Amino acid sequence: MTPTRPDTPEATAAKARLDTAAEVRDQAIETARRTYWAAVKAEIEAKNLTQGATAEHLDFSREHVRQQLKRYTDTADQ
């Protein structure tokens, strides 16, 4: 087995930078999902499409659309 290197200050700093980058990435993904599902919800609420038609167009199940709308657009949890 290859021995592990001791943590150097540079390695510790690099790990911290990677952790920060991962947090930024996760926040950006969450924001993108919320924006996307808010747009889907807006189309459904404007009665441009039904939830079923939206699901069919996006190639999701109707249940998946319902769950994602609840997850990403309900403001009670935020």
ABEGO torsion letter per residue (X at the ends): XBBBBBBBAAAAAAAAAAAAAAAAAAAAAAAAAAAAAAAAAAAAAAGABBAAAAAAAAGBBAAAAAAAAAAAABAAAX
